[in-house]
Amino acid sequence: MIVRRVLLAGVLVVAAVGCGGPTEGGTAAPVTAAQGTSTEETAADDTADDTADDGEDQGGSAEEAADTVLGPAGWGPLTLRMDLATARDTGLFLETPDPEPGACVSWSTPEAVPVEAVVSADLGLMALLVKEERVLLSTPEGVGLGDAAEDVALAYPKFAVADAQMANGALIQTPDDPTAVYRMQFGEDDVLHGMTLEAREQHCYG
């Protein structure tokens, strides 16, 4: 008797073949297969794993993209006019002092958070200030720190380059939220160096 082992599609096939056909009073030994996983099944599993990984990567990319946009209503989990308790619960702030009635205070954030907040005792979160080093943070229209006044005017037609030298910064209406504005401050070279998203109706600063 000859025993042959053949690997077919990842399955070890063991066949016992009698020389010259079946023996007297019996038949050749049946073909048996060792337990294993077929190539097709392995490939299907790998494809499913890759698809799941791609989904996770796309989700992460979406979250990262959202974190680089300021406006029109806020940044990340922070939104304008959010009450103080809800803002505290985000866990994004280093210090959250209570402002006096009718007054406003600033809430600082860790280095990883690109904005700081100004809050009012009566009206909640009134403004989000972009940290100076966060040049990658931009408005939905693509305006960010380091942009020239001419580029800002292209993104916001109601903004005039001459407005760049306004003492307290130029106020630009957010296109998708009539209750919010951007305060943009420019240097003498007409390059944007300060940007704040703030509630139009607020009493924290002029």
C-alpha positions, 0 to 999 in steps of 0.5 A: 500500500502506498500512502500519498499526502497532497496539499490542496488549497491549504488542506492536507489530503492523505490517501491510501492507495492499494497497489493494483486496485482493491485487495481481496475481500475489501476496498482501498482505504478511504480518502481522509482529510486533516483538519485545517483552514482553506485558502479561501476562508483565510482570504475572506477573514483577512478581507474582513479585518482590512475592511474593519481597519479601514473603517476605524481609520476613516473615523479617526480622520473625520474626528481629526478634521473636525478638530481643525475647524473653528466655527460656525458654532464652536470647536469640537465639543465646545459651542457658543452659549454653552452653560458653564456646567456643561463646558466644565464637564467636557474636561478640556479646561485647566481652571474653571473659575466662576465669574462674578455676576455680570462679569466674564473670565477666561478659562485656560486649556492644556497645550493640546487644546487649540482654543481658550474660552471666555465665559460669562456668569449669565450667558455661558460660553461667549468666545473661543480664542485661537492660541497663537501657535495653532496655525492649522486651525481654520474657519470652514471657509479656510481662513487661519492664522498667517493668512493675508488680509487679501485672502480673508477678503476673498473668503468673506466678501463683506470684509474689506482689506482696509478693515484689517487695521481696526483697533479691536479687530475686524468683526466678520459674520459667520456665513452659517450662523447669524448669532456668531462672528469672527474677530480677526486681528491683523498686524501692521503687515496685514497678516492675520495673527489673532482670531476669535469666534464669539457670540454676537450678543455678549458683554465680555468685551467690545 
